[in-house]
Amino acid sequence: MRILLVEDDEMIGDAILQALKDAAYATDWVRDGESAMGALLGREHDVVLLDLNLPKRDGIDLLRVIRAGGSKPPVIILTARDSVEDRIVGLDAGADDYLVKPFEIGELLARLRAVTRRLGDHGDTRMTSGSLTLDSATHIAVYGNTECRLTSREFALLSALLMRPGTVLSRSQLERKLYAWQEQVESNAVEVLIHGIRKKLGASVIRNVRGVGWLVDKEDNHAL
């Protein structure tokens, strides 16, 4: 899951960035409205966390421009503007959720899981395809009769595949879900993570399409 964090306060931004990294979200952080607009042109982010009191461009104005241009990533507003009128304006401008500062990081992560479920059309914290189930709250994966807890990166990779079961994702597509702009990606990082997941859950949990990428099946298919 790739997150765009738009926040000009260094202390708040640092805290959110670390929490998201610990929770296996690849997060790109920009500090003003114009930089956010530029980042969103690439359409590579799954969710936007948006402050409103931003330099160069107000968050509400930015949100309206985003929606007017047809950009559809879920947006969670993070702001100190706490009046009912402010909430109404934010939600009417196209926000999917509205969280008032100060807030608990745990609540932000729960709201992120909620918009993630809506993205993948999941009814609860579990993503399921065939005999594979992954719980986004606990990072526990179940495949057939095997259950294990995944590392943060393993969870991020498997959840990216489970968001689109039956669809082959290339190495570069998976890397974009796993790593933020400032992070260096080793050439075999994806293969190492897939090897770790297969070792824990079984070789058939993730299938390779040679020369193209990897997928998890929509239905049970244990061919390697």
N, C-alpha and C positions, 0 to 999 in steps of 0.2 A: 504494500500500500504506500503510495507516494503522496506526501502532504506538503502543501505550501503554507508556511507560517508567515503572516504579515503582521509584524509587531515592531514598534519603534523603541519600546522600553527594553534596555539591555538586560536588566535583572530578570524581568518577567520572561523575555525571550529565551534567555539562557536556561531558566528553570523548565520551561515548556519543551525546549529542544532536547534537553537531557532526558526528560520523562518520556518523550516520544521515541527517542533512540532506545531507551531501556525496554519499551514496549514493542520494539521491532518495526517501527514506522520509519521509512526513509523520509527525511524532512529537509526541505530547502527553506531557508529563512531570509526574507527581505524586510527592509525597514522603512519603506515609504510607498506611497500609492503608485507612483510612476514605475518603480521597479517591479511592483506586483503586477501591473498591467503588462509589462514586458515579459515577465515570467509566464503569465497565463496564455500568452500567444502561442506557446509551444504545445498547449493542451496535453501535457504529460502528467498533470496532478489529478489525483483521485478525489481529494478533499481539500478545501481551503479553510484555514483558521484566520479570521479577519478582525483586526482591531479597527476601530472607527476613527479615533483621533490620530490621524497619520500626517506626516509631513508631505507636502507636494500635492496630495490629493486626498480628500476626505473619503473614509471607507464606504459610506453610503453611496456617494457619487460613483466610486469604483465599482461597487456591487451592481448598481443600475446599468453601468456601461457593460459589465460582464454579461448580464442577463439579456440586455438589448442585442448583444452580438451573438446570442445563441449558445453561449458557453454554459454547460450544464453541470459542472462538478458541484457536489453539495458544499454549502458554505455555512460554517458555524461562526457567528459573530462573538468575539471576546472583547468586552468593553466595560468601562466604568459608567456608561450612560445607563442609568437604572430606572428611569421613569417608564410608566406604562406606554406613554406616547412614543418614547424612543424604541421600545420593543415593537410596537405596531409599525413604525416606520421601517425598521430593519427587516421585519418579516415580510411586509408588503413590497419591499425593494427586491426580495428574492432570496433572503436567507432561509436556510433549512432549520436552523436552531439559533438560540440567543442565550449566551452565558455571561452573567454579570461578574466583573472583578470586584473583590478577590474571590477566587473559587478554588475548590480542592482539585488537585490533579486527577484524583480518582474519578471525580464526576466528569471531567473533560474526556478521560479515556472511555468512560461508559457512553458518553454521547457520540464519540467517534465510532464505537462499536455499533451503536444504533444506526448511524447513517451508513455504515458499511453493510449492515444487514439489509437495508433498503436497496443499496446498490446491487447486491447479489440476490435479492428477493428471498432472504432467509428469515424465518419467523422468530428465531431466537439466536443465541450466541453461537450455535453450531452450524457449520457448513458441511453439507453431506453430498456425496456422489457415490452411488453404488454402495459398496461395503466400507467406504472411507468416510470418516467423520472427523472434523477438526473443530475444537472449541476455542473461540477467539478470546474468551475470558481466562481460560486456564492454560492454553497452549498444549492441551492434551489431544493427541491424535489416536484414533482407533481404526484399525484396518483388519477386517476379519475378526480373528480372536486375539489380535495383538494390540496392546495399549501402551503408549509411552508419552512422556512429555518432551516436546521439541525445544531446541534452543531458539533464541529470538530470531536469528537469521533463517533457520530451518522453517520456523513457523511462517515467516514472511514469504518465503518461496512457495511453500505448499499452499498457503492461503491465496497467493496470486494465481496459481493454477486452478484452485477450487472456485475462484470467482468466475472462471470461464471453462467449466469442464467440457472435455471433448475438443477444445481449441488448442492448437499447437502454439506455444509461446517460444520465441527465439531467445538466444542468449542475451542479446541486447535488450529485448523487452523485459526479461526477468531482471537484468541488472538495473534497469530504470526503476523497478519496483523495490529493489533492495538497497540501493545506495543513493545518497544525496549528492549534490553537485561537488561538495568539497571533499568527499571521500574517495580515496584511491581504490580502484577495483583491480584485484589480481586476475590474471588471464584465465585461470581455471577455477575461479570462486564458485561459479554456478555448479560445475561438475562436483566439486568437493561437498557442497551442501546436499546435492541430490544423492551422492554416495552415502552421506550420513543418514539421510531420511530412509533410504532403502535398507541400510543396515539395521535400523531400528524397526521398520515396519514390513520389510519384505521387498524383494527386487521388483515385483510387478506393480507396486503402488504408483510409480511414475514411469511412464513409457517414453522412450526416445524415438523420434522420427529422424532417421539419419540425415544429417545435412540440413535439417530444418529447425528442430527444437524438441520440446518436451510437452507432455500433457498428462492429465488424469482423465480417465474414461468417465463418460456419463453413466454407462452401465458397467457391470462387472466384466472385466476382460483381463485375464491373467497372463496373456501373452507378453513375453519380454520385448 
